Amino acid sequence: MDGHLPLWRNTTHDWANTVDADHLAAIRRDPAAFAPGGRRQLILEVVAYAADEAESRGAGRCAVTLNADGSVCVADDGRGTDTRFDAEGRPVKKPVMATKDLRFFDHPDAEALPGGHPRRGMSVVAALSEWLVHTNRRADGAWSQRYAYGVPTTGLRPVEGDGTTGTTVHFHATQLPCSGGELASDELARLVSSWPRLTAEVHDRRLG
């Protein structure tokens, strides 16, 4: 399989690496630098990918759910994360969680998220989450994978198809404080509505 990966063009992530341990460790050493808005920043990092999909397709929908256990779930109706297949026909997922997003991470002029801080990508969310579950639905199949601080703890687990496409990211990063105090759902709703082609909703399940 590894002999085929270098043939895949690196556009947003490095297909030749599954996990960039040094990259993840650097994020964990300085969470204030990479997630200056705390959990709010992590949510916006995830929603930004749904906004990318909405922009490329002309429109899209996204739902952010704040759960009573402190976890956050972001679900969109996009095409799903790019999945390719190796020479043996095994699925190989784009390494969005465990390697840097080449478009944003090392660029001083990276686009700003609605909170005003630079966009860095999904690896920041994964690296700072005690656990994260990424569920991917595409027309050619669906799968799920679990991570701990950005490192996969499972392989790609098949998920029964339901006729939809899209991505769900469910993460738990309660050890990361939310700057400015408790995460307010009305403020979050204002921020996620900043992308013009994305219709975003916020559901607050923290109060039962």
Residue pairs with C-beta under 8 A, 6 or more apart in sequence:
1 86
1 87
1 88
1 90
1 92
2 16
3 87
4 86
4 87
5 15
5 16
5 86
5 92
6 15
6 16
8 15
8 16
8 84
9 15
10 16
10 102
11 102
12 94
12 96
12 101
12 102
12 103
13 94
13 95
13 96
13 99
13 100
13 101
13 102
14 20
14 95
14 99
14 100
14 102
15 84
15 92
15 94
15 95
17 95
17 98
17 99
18 95
18 98
18 99
18 152
19 95
19 98
19 99
19 150
19 151
19 152
20 95
20 98
20 99
20 100
20 123
21 151
23 98
23 99
23 100
23 123
23 127
24 98
24 123
24 126
24 127
24 149
24 150
24 151
27 34
27 123
27 124
27 127
27 128
27 150
28 127
28 128
28 149
31 128
31 176
34 120
34 124
34 127
34 128
35 41
35 42
35 124
35 128
35 176
36 117
36 179
37 44
37 115
37 117
37 178
37 179
37 180
38 176
38 177
38 178
38 179
38 180
38 183
39 72
39 173
39 174
39 176
39 177
39 178
39 183
40 115
40 178
40 179
40 180
40 183
40 187
40 188
40 191
41 113
41 115
41 117
41 124
42 72
42 124
42 125
42 128
42 129
42 171
42 173
42 176
43 64
43 72
43 74
43 188
43 192
44 113
44 114
44 115
44 191
44 192
45 113
45 119
45 120
45 121
45 122
45 124
45 125
46 74
46 122
46 125
46 169
46 171
47 62
47 64
47 74
47 192
47 195
47 198
47 200
48 113
48 119
48 195
49 76
49 78
49 96
49 122
49 167
50 60
50 62
50 74
50 76
50 78
50 167
50 198
50 200
51 60
51 62
51 195
51 197
51 198
53 60
53 76
53 78
53 79
54 60
54 61
54 62
54 76
54 78
54 195
54 197
54 198
54 199
55 195
55 197
55 198
57 78
57 79
58 197
59 197
59 198
59 199
60 76
60 77
60 78
60 197
60 198
60 199
61 76
61 77
61 198
61 199
61 200
61 201
62 74
62 75
62 76
62 77
62 192
62 198
62 199
62 200
62 201
63 73
63 74
63 75
63 76
63 200
63 201
63 202
63 203
64 72
64 73
64 74
64 188
64 192
64 200
64 201
64 202
64 203
65 72
65 73
65 74
65 75
65 202
65 203
65 205
66 72
66 183
66 185
66 188
66 202
66 203
66 204
66 205
66 206
67 73
67 205
67 206
68 205
68 206
68 207
68 208
69 172
70 172
70 174
71 170
71 171
71 172
71 174
72 170
72 171
72 172
72 173
73 168
73 169
73 170
74 168
74 169
74 170
75 166
75 167
75 168
75 169
76 166
76 167
76 168
77 164
77 165
77 166
78 165
78 166
78 167
79 138
79 139
79 165
79 166
80 136
80 137
80 138
80 142
80 165
80 166
80 167
81 93
81 94
81 96
81 134
81 136
81 138
81 167
82 93
82 94
83 91
83 92
83 93
83 94
83 136
83 138
83 140
83 141
83 143
84 91
84 92
84 94
85 91
85 92
86 92
91 141
91 143
91 156
93 136
93 143
93 145
93 156
96 121
96 122
96 123
97 122
97 123
97 125
97 126
97 132
97 134
97 145
97 147
97 150
97 152
98 123
98 126
98 147
98 150
98 151
98 152
99 123
100 106
100 120
100 121
100 123
101 120
101 121
101 122
101 123
103 110
103 121
104 110
104 111
104 118
104 119
104 120
104 121
105 120
105 121
105 123
110 118
110 119
110 120
111 118
111 119
112 118
112 119
113 119
114 191
114 192
114 194
114 195
115 191
122 169
123 150
125 132
125 169
125 171
125 173
126 132
126 147
126 149
126 150
126 171
127 149
127 150
128 149
128 173
128 176
129 147
129 149
129 150
129 171
129 172
129 173
130 148
130 149
130 172
130 173
130 174
130 175
131 146
131 147
131 148
131 153
131 171
131 172
132 146
132 147
132 148
132 150
132 169
132 170
132 171
132 172
133 144
133 145
133 146
133 147
133 168
133 169
133 170
133 171
134 144
134 145
134 146
134 147
134 167
134 168
134 169
135 142
135 143
135 144
135 159
135 167
135 168
135 169
135 170
136 142
136 143
136 144
136 167
137 159
137 161
137 162
137 164
137 165
137 166
137 167
138 165
139 165
141 158
141 161
142 158
142 159
142 160
142 161
142 162
143 156
143 157
143 158
143 159
144 154
144 156
144 157
144 159
145 152
145 154
145 155
145 156
145 157
146 152
146 153
146 154
147 153
185 202
185 204
188 202
189 200
189 201
189 202
192 198
192 200
192 202
193 200
